[in-house]
Amino acid sequence: MPELQTFDYSRRTVQVQTVNEYDCINDMLGVGNIGDNVTGQCEKGLEGYITYECKQINVAKIWAELQRDCVLQAFKDLERRYDVLFVDEMPVFMTDLRNTVVQNNTVITQSADTVKAIVDILNTIASISQTITISQPVMEDFLKTVDIILSDESKNTWTELNSDNKTENKSTDLLQAIETMSDRLSNDDYMIKETSIQLHRKTITNSFTKTFSLPNSTTQIVIPSVLEPTLITIIIFTNLDNALPTRNTSNNDSKTSENIINGDVVVVRVNETINNISFTFDTTDPSLTNPQCVFWNFSLDRWDSTGCKVKRFENKTVTCECNHTTSFSILMSPFAVDNPALAYITYIGVAISLASLLLCLFIEAIVWKSATRNDTSYMRHVSIVNIAVSLLIADTCFIIGAAIADQEQPISVGRCSPVVFFMHFFYLAVFFWMFISALLLLSRTITVFSQMSKTNMMVIAFTFGYCAPLLIAAITVASTAGPQHYITKENACWLNWYESKALLAFVIPALTIVGFNLLVLIVVVMRMRRIGAHEKHTLVVIVQCVAILTPIFGLTWGLGIGTMVSRGLIIHMMFAILNSLQVQESLQTLLQNLSTRILPPQQHSS
């Protein structure tokens, strides 16, 4: 049997202590340490989530609310409905939205997330409305909804939204939705009145003067005259300042300035061109001085005074006069400078230019055979004709774009974009045909292309003259199509600058060609001393063309750089004047070249 073993045992006391390894403990949110985040559910009746952070407050360590994204369940249900909303369902949907807003008025005005959700819904409705006509009942429901979310009770909520970088400019989205809806109203005369909003839609046949009385304020609008019956839509807001921040063009950082909105906000939409509109506002705070007349610039996302000025400030009222004129300076400048003299210079200059271009083409048609007796003169006059045709079409597009800009603010993307494309394309074509002229001059100087046939020269010329600018214009459209930043949308119908820098697609090629042409002139002048008399006579003719066109174009568009960085009136007026002179110089150059080719050399030199 096995031997028994003896073991000794001693008695020892063991203490077990539990250590809490977490700083924050909550039955619903769980456990975590300082700095940890967890996501929890919203309260009953709300949909979304709340983010909590483990923090130490005084001596306690708790889960503290960090970010809330809770929207009333009723509006989440509406959001799901508009995802599959058909156009014919809009009247019923708008009625349901208005009723839901009215029923939950108190909760809505204190919930930033719910206000954002409502603005998103209104934006979707506005987008759908671009293809249909909006009836009066639908607009009444729309404005009733807007009236509630702009009420004084929601002012703190909008302050929170405007100070939050994640709101994606909901105040601007709301104003854009209002303007979009007002463009699609039925062609009826009617009035809509809410607590803080009035809409007046009317067809005017001559002048228009009306005073709108709202709680604690009056606003008078005067339209001097219209050329034909014009349908106008006027919307007056007494509380829109609760939503729109007071950023203006004097601020470089887009932060809210110390200015305040000291009166009603007015939206005026017309279907025809109106040069001047006068507004007389009651001031909200009579103690404030130095008023500014401004409009909301969607491109800048701030208030802008361009085209608006104070006409009178007395008896606690301010009278503003606004117009939006377009000038040649916008071709290079990212902002417009409002001045009647600049507008007159532009339109008179364009009219003279168009007449000069037509005269230029008429003269070319008459003397074409006698002026194109050899390949060199033929290509030179082909370049002149194409420069004239391109500039004629570009200036015509410019006038159309100016008319669109004068007619509507902000500018319709659908109407403006085709005009901008052709204006961009043909203005670039002018520069590329200047480039062809410089290449012709360079080829005659260094004889690189001396053996090239006329057909090959024409292929190269039209490839550079039209295919290159067409490619640049097409790439510009394609690269800015998604975010809709192709055109400016404000003040002028032209390439965008602030969001996409699309304007550089015109500026860089134009100035590059001007620089190249100037270099060619320097090279040719230096080499002409070693060229024979007959060849020198031919080169002199070409040099006259390039040497006159390039400095005029170069000085003009070089000066355009100044318009990109300065709002100074002088530099914009100089740009507009020189832009108008370009065509006159082109005509003068043509006449000189024609006289050189038609008259015998000895007669011309005598």
Secondary structure, 3 states (H helix, E strand, C coil): CCCCCCCCCCCCCCCCCCCCCCCEEECCCEEECCCCEEEEECCCCEEEEEEEEEEEECCEEEEEEEEEEEEEHHHHHHHHHHCCCCHHHHHHHHHHHHHHHHHCHHHHHCCHHHHHHHHHHHHHHHHHHCCCCECHHHHHHHHHHHHHHCCHHHHHHHHHHHCCHHHCCHHHHHHHHHHHHHHCECCCCEEEECCCEEEEEEEECCCEEEEEEECCEEEEEEECCCCCCEEEEEEEECCHHHCCCCCECCCCCCCCCCCCCCCCEEEEEECCCCCCEEEEEECCCCCCCCCCCCEEECCCCEEECCCEEEEEEECCEEEEEECCCCCHHHHCCCCCCCCHHHHHHHHHHHHHHHHHHHHHHHHHHHHHHHHCCCHHHHHHHHHHHHHHHHHHHHHHHHHHHHHHHHHCCCCCHHHHHHHHHHHHHHHHHHHHHHHHHHHHHHHHHHCCCCCCCHHHHHHHHHHHHHHHHHHHHHHHHHHHCCCCCCECCCCCCCECCCCCCCCHHHHHHHHHHHHHHHHHHHHHHHHHHHCCHHHHHHHHHHHHHHHHHHHHHHHHHHHHHHHHHCCCHHHHHHHHHHHHHHHHHHHHHHHHHHHHHHCCHHHHHC
